[in-house]
């Protein structure tokens, strides 16, 4: 890649904008193409979490070290409550933030808007309503999920409830997943995050709302329905023809809980650095991202076996100590985890299927990324 080449990036999500910022800080000219009219368009005002347990380094400190903006609204979440299928409550406590609650979407205080503002300040050109079918020359593909391996369905709403987070582990509310309630400022999000039973999503959403009303007195004003999908897998390669692939398009997601923003941002930076330095992108993501995704695949396969009878045992066990340390141990690599990876991959199958492509030095936006299957 010549230093005078204009870098093209498909997608203005966290991965695409992190890549754009990294290029711009290195003095490269960048154009980002976003199919929607704004950043974070598909999220509306969804409340989500940036996990803070997979590394000793705080997530926001890591982003500052990478040269990324952190001037967005967030709530450091240290204390919350989890419920099992019988409605028994368990404290979720951590000395350091377990995760940072943030808002997604076009609001000026959202994560998406903060990254967009930084990119534009550095001279990045962002073209909205620009949908690419192919991309010629050097570039990064980061256009988000391609299939639904999990869905999160529920409501955004106004509320006077106190800020915080609540979780319910109950297959009757969220098959093989979990139901959650997040409140930041005067806004809330309540959803069922399910890994199966998609056809009955409205039933599970109704049960989720009823459960939170019964357990903690959920108050919703002006509820607006909302849903999203998650696409998880470990790709064979995160290259597609001439291009490197980042974020959820590559499959970089937390397969257990769906906390993928930190992985998306990290992959965007690694993708940009690989083109700037001429380094091996596949080698870098396998080293820094691969072990986390593999561990979460094993945890997802095990969690799918547990069911309602054992959720209480898991919640009781984590409540004995620091929840952040508990999760770090579960996401950490080990000999046992590595031995279980082949079994977990057979048990957990991504719905993602890449269309084959026989182009020479292909420039298609969707084609060969990990075509041998995860």
N, C-alpha and C positions, 0 to 999 in steps of 0.2 A: 504494500500500500504506500503510495507516494504521500509525502507530507502536504502536497497541494490538493490532493483528492478531497472532494466534498463527501462526507460520511452521511449515508442515508440510514435512518432508523425507522422501522415500522412499529408504531405503537408508542403512546405517550403515557403508559402506566409507570409505576415505580421503577421497573427494570429498564425500560426505554429511556426515561428521563435521567436515571442514574448513569447510564451509559453516555448520554448526551453531555451531561455535566463533566464527566471524566474526560471526554474528547475535547470539550471546549477549554477546560483547564490546561490541557496539553497544547493549546494553540491551534486546534483543528477546526475547520469549518464544518458545521453540522446542520442537517435538516431532518426534523422529526415529522413523520406523517401520522396523523391520527384520524381514524375514520369517523369519529363522533364529533359533535360540535363543541365539546368542552372536555377538559380532563376529568377523569373519574365519572364519566357520564352514566355508566351502567350501575353505579353504586348509589346515586342520589345523595343521601346524607347518612349512609350506613355507618354505624359504629363498629369498629374492628379493633384488633389488638396486634401490636408489634411484640413478639415474644422476646423475653429477656433471660432465658434460662439455658440456651445451648452454648453459651460461652461465659467465661469469667468476666470478660469485658462487657460493660453495659452497652446495650444496643445503640443508644444515642451517642455515647462516646465513640463507638466504632464508626458511626456515620460521620461524626466530626473529623475523625482521623482520615476518612476517605474523602473529605472535602465536600460533604453534602449538608444541605440546610436542615436545621432542626427547629426552625421557628414556626412550628405549627402547634395548634392546641392539643394538649394531651393530659391524661390523668395517670400518674404512676400508681399502678394497682398492686398493693401489698396485702390487702385483707379482703376476703370475700367469703361466700358460703356455697357449699355444694350439698345437694340432696341426693339420696338414693331413691330407688323405685318405691320404697315404703314411706317416703317423705321425711326420713330422718336427716337431720342437718349435721354437717361436718365443717369445721372451720378450715379455711384455706389461707394460710398465713406465711409471709415471707419478710425477712428483714430488708432486703433490697427489692425493688420493683419486680414483680413476677412477669408483668407485661405492661406496656403503655397503651392505654385506650386512646384511640384517635378517631377522627371522622374522615371518611373517604368522600370524594365528590368535588364539585366545583366551588364550594364555599371558600371564602378568602382565608379561613383559618385551618383548612384541611391539609393533610399530607400532600395530596396531589397538587394543590395550588402552591404550596411552599416550594416543591421541586420545580414546578413550571416557572415560577418567578425567578428562581436562581438560574435556571437554564437560560431564560430570556435575557437576564441581566448579563450573562456571559456571552451573549451574542448568538445563541442557538435560535434558528428559525423553526417555529412550530406551525405546521400547516394543518388546520382542522378541516374536517369533511374531506380528507384526502385518503382515499382507500386504494392501496396498492395491490395489484395482482402479481406483479413481479418486481424485482429490485435488481438492477444491473450495477455492477461495480461493488466496492467494499461497503459493508453495512451490517446492521444488527437487526434481527427479527425478534420482536417482543410484543406480539399482538394478543397475548392472553390465552385462556383455556380453549381447547378444541372439542372437548367432550365433557360429559357430566359424570364424574366418578363419585361425587357427593353433591348434595344441594343444601342450601341454607334458605329457608322460607319462613316468612313471618311478617312483622310490621315495624315501621318507623313511627314514632309518635312524640307528642309533647307530653310533659309530665312535671309534677312537683316533687317527685320522689328524690331521695338523696342519691348522690353519685355513688357508683359502686358496680359490682358484678356478682351474678348469681348463676349457678349451673345446676342442672338436673340430669343425672345419668339414669335413664329409664327407656328401655326399648319400646315401650308403649307410647312414648312421646317422640322419640328420635331413634329409629332402628339402627343399631350398631354405631350410634353417634351420641349426641348430647343436645340438650336444649339449653339455651342461655339467654340471659337478660343483662343488658349493659345500659348504664345511665351516665351521661356526661353533660354537665350543665343542666339545661331544662329539656334535653332530648334523650330519647331512649330507643333501643332496638331490642326486640324479642324475636327469637327464631328457633326453629327446629333444624338442627344440622344432622341430616340423615344420610346414611351410606347405602340404604336399600329402601324399598317401599315407596318409590317416587310417585307412583300412580295414586297413592292415597295421601299425598302431601297435605291437602286441606284438613283431613282428619287429624293428622299429627300436629298441625299448627293450632287447631282448635283445642286439642288436649293440652298443648304446651301453654297457651294463654290461660286456660282454666287452672292448670296446676300452679302457675305463678300467682294468680289471683288468690288461690287458696292458701299458698304457703307464705307469701310475703306481702299480699295486698297490692298486686300490680295495678297501677293506675295509668290508663292510656287516654290521651286526648288527641283528637284529629288523627287517628291511626291511618297510615298509608301502607297498603300491601307492598311487599318487596321480596325478591328472591334472587339468588345468585348460584353459580355452579363452581365446582372445584375440579381441577384435572391434575391427577397425581401420577407420577411414574419416574423411574430412573432410566434415562435414555441410554441407548448404546453409544450414541455420539450426539453432541450438542452443536453440530455443524450441519448446514444445509447448503450443499453446493459451495458457493463462494462465501457464504455468510455464516456468522455465528448466531446462535439462538439462546435467548436469555429468558428468565422468569418462568411463568407458568406455561408458555408455549413450549419450552424445553421439558416441562414436567417437574420443575423444581418447586416442590411444595412439601409441607409437613403432612405426611399421609395420616398421622394419628389424629391431630386436632385441627388441621387446616390453617395453622399460623404460618403463612408463606411469604409475608411482606419482606421480612428480613432476608430470606433466601433470594427473593426476586431482586432486591437492591444489590446484594452482594454479587449475584450472577451478572447483573448489568455492568458493574464496575469491572469484573474479571473479563467480560466480553470485550469491553472497550480497551482495556490494557493489552489484551492479546493482539489486537489489531495495531495498536500504537507501537508495541514492542516487537511484534512479529513472533510472539511466543505461542506455545501450544495451549489453546483454550481448553481442550478436553482434559489435558493433564491437570490444569489448575482447578477446574471445577470438581474433578474427581477427588482431588486432594482436600479442598476446602468445603465442598457441598455434598459430595457423594456419601461420606460416612453418615452424615445427619439424615439424609433421605433414606439410606438403607436401614438405619436404626428405626426410623419412624415406620417403615414398611413392616418390619418385624413386630413393632409394638401394635400396629394396626391389625395384623393377622392374629396376634394374641388377644387383643381387646375384643375382636369379633367372636372369639370363643367364650369369653367370660360370661356375658349375659347378666340379667337382673339379679340373679342369686349371689353374684360375687362383686357387684359394683360397690356395695357397702364395705366389703373387706378392703378393697383398694382405697376407698375414700378414708376409711379409718386409719389405714397404714400411713397415708400421706399426712394426715392430721397430727401424727406424733412428732413431727419435726418441721423443718423449713421446706415449704412447698417448692421453692426455686431449686434447692439442692436435690429434692426428690426427683424433679423432672430432669435435671441435668444428668443424674445417674441413669435415668431411663433412656435418654437420648445419646449417651456416651457409647463409643464403640467398645466392644469386648469380644473375647474369643467365642463366647456363647452366641452373641448376636451374629457374628460373622458365620458361624456354623448354621444358624437358623435362616440365613438370607435365602438360600435356594428353596427351602420349604415355604417361607413367607411369600416369595414371588409366585410360587405355584398356587398358593391359596388366595393371594390378592391379585386380581387382574384388572388393569386399567381398561377403561372403555375407549381409550384413545387409539385410533387406527389412522396412520398416515397414508395418504394416497401416494402410490408409487409414481416415479417420474423417470423418464429415460433421456432427459435433456443432458447434453454435455455442458459441464460447468453451469448447472441449473441456477436460474434466478428466481424461481417461484417462491412465493411467500409461504405456501404450505406444500411440503413434499417429503424430503428424505430424512428429516430429523429423527434419528433413532428408528429407522425403518425395519430393523431386525426384531423389534418388540422388546419391551422392558422385561 
